[in-house]
Amino acid sequence: AYKWVLHYQDSTKNDFSFRFRRKAYRFLKEEILYFEQDGRYAFLHTTDGRKQKMITTRNEIMNLVNPDLFVEIDVSYIVNLMYVKSIGKDTLQLSNGEILNIARRKRKNLLQKVELVDRFLH
């Protein structure tokens, strides 16, 4: 059995920490590119190409990240809006060139959040 704990964090805190297989991990939220859900596992992808496995749910992740900067785009992906390069009809491209699928029912929320982030940054 895997031992894991996601630490309770205020979504405005600057880091994301958890334990997986008795080892503690800590990432700054600004270095998180996206989360990928695959069954009971999730993978945290960073801007420098690292990929870290954890056991958690999409809901737990969304409770721990800033909902103004992270958005669920599909049952498999939660992305950091700071790294969205472009949005197509049913995909988006991240700053590292990766292309992820957007669920039809998640597209409107994604576009609204991207607009808010753009207004805040410009």
C-alpha positions, -999 to 999 in steps of 0.1 A, spaced: 0 0 0 11 35 -8 14 60 19 4 95 8 -8 127 22 -17 159 5 -11 187 30 -40 210 36 -31 243 20 -48 276 14 -53 279 -24 -35 312 -23 -2 297 -9 27 296 -33 36 260 -30 20 226 -36 33 198 -14 25 161 -9 39 128 1 42 98 -22 59 65 -13 72 79 20 89 108 3 79 144 6 76 166 -25 72 204 -28 67 224 -59 61 261 -64 27 266 -80 44 289 -106 65 259 -118 35 237 -123 25 235 -160 -4 210 -156 -18 180 -137 -28 149 -156 -52 124 -140 -50 87 -149 -73 66 -128 -63 69 -91 -29 84 -100 -22 120 -110 10 133 -126 23 168 -119 41 182 -149 65 211 -144 78 239 -166 113 223 -166 100 190 -179 98 170 -146 68 147 -141 59 135 -106 34 108 -98 10 110 -69 -22 94 -56 -51 120 -55 -83 131 -72 -90 161 -95 -112 175 -68 -84 174 -42 -61 191 -66 -86 218 -74 -91 224 -37 -53 230 -33 -46 253 -62 -57 288 -70 -90 284 -90 -83 317 -108 -50 303 -123 -57 266 -127 -86 253 -147 -100 218 -154 -101 214 -192 -110 177 -194 -115 148 -171 -77 142 -174 -62 177 -172 -60 207 -150 -38 234 -165 -20 265 -152 -34 293 -173 -1 312 -171 13 287 -196 -16 285 -221 -1 296 -254 -31 292 -277 -66 278 -277 -82 260 -307 -117 245 -311 -110 214 -290 -74 216 -280 -50 240 -264 -13 244 -267 10 250 -237 41 272 -237 62 240 -239 45 230 -272 23 202 -257 -12 200 -270 -40 189 -247 -77 181 -254 -104 204 -242 -138 189 -232 -167 206 -249 -184 213 -216 -152 228 -201 -144 252 -230 -166 281 -220 -152 282 -185 -116 280 -199 -122 310 -222 -137 331 -194 -108 324 -171 -82 331 -198 -99 364 -205 -97 373 -167 -60 364 -166 -53 384 -197 -70 414 -182 -51 411 -150 -17 408 -167 -23 436 -193 
